[in-house]
Amino acid sequence: MDFIYQLDGHHVITTPFAAGPWNATMQHGSAPSALVTFLAEQMPTASPMQVVRVTIDLLRPVPVAPLTYQTEVLREGRKIQLCGITLLANNVVVARASVLKIRTEPQPLPPEIADPPLELPGPDSGVPVARRRAGNAFMGGLSTCVVRGGLMASGPGAIWYRLDRSIVEGAVTSPVMRAVVAADFSNGTSAVLNFEHWTFLNADLTVSLARPPVGDWILLDSESWIGPDGTGLAASKLADINGYFGRAVQSLVIEKR
């Protein structure tokens, strides 16, 4: 068994690999975020389309337990499709997501329109981070290479992430799913509070993409800002080996341990 979820109709079997660092019974935010992306990508469209935005609101802790899901098309058009996905645990809604798709149609763009080039070294030039299995099962399925700062280190950071475990049993993990998995690490990539003394969970995640990423490695170039009243914000520029392709934003809930 080397996958996060197994699907049986609208029922989702969750494996222990979904657990994150905050609580062994709580899923890492990357897992349900990738799941809703997968479900949206399976929804048929009238013409070829690609995902350009994923927003997930984590309304309650998503348990490492069986889930069910509901999907609906909120807006169907020739040029866009807006999908709604709901995750439930014991018939209680734990997450809601909206996923926007836009039709794919090659455009005669001016030659100067290109991906912004990378400002940081690639994953081969980064410092690998030892896999974290104890207390963070989800991290056991990731490879990470630091090119600035460090995971859970103080201040802005830049880290390459590669997902090495399947999200859904028997299904290919799409490029957008890989981007969403990495994006949920924005707060850990740019931590400004000591993890030993503080928690800074994200209550949501929004990922916007100009194009799908290329390859397995996703770069987060991240920064966080903390307010005085228990709220914060983590934001990242997303890149692949060809350059920058997207942005991610998380709203943070700050608490003293």
Number of C-alpha atoms within 10 A of each C-alpha: 8 13 19 23 23 17 14 9 8 11 15 21 15 21 18 18 24 29 26 22 17 14 14 17 16 18 26 28 26 23 24 25 27 25 23 28 26 19 16 25 19 9 12 11 19 12 15 13 19 19 24 19 22 25 23 25 19 20 13 14 16 23 19 21 16 15 22 19 20 14 18 13 16 13 11 13 12 12 15 20 25 18 23 21 21 18 25 20 19 10 10 11 17 19 23 22 23 22 25 20 21 19 18 13 10 6 6 6 8 7 6 6 7 11 13 11 13 14 10 16 16 20 21 11 11 17 15 15 14 12 15 15 15 11 14 21 21 25 23 18 21 19 17 24 23 24 22 21 17 21 20 18 17 17 18 23 25 26 32 28 24 20 22 16 18 16 28 21 15 11 11 11 19 16 16 25 26 25 33 28 24 26 33 28 26 30 30 25 32 29 26 20 20 13 15 9 9 13 16 25 19 23 17 21 25 22 25 23 19 13 15 19 24 17 12 17 23 28 30 30 26 28 22 25 17 17 10 7 9 12 16 19 19 28 27 27 20 27 27 24 17 15 18 24 20 22 21 27 24 26 21 23 17 20 13 12 8
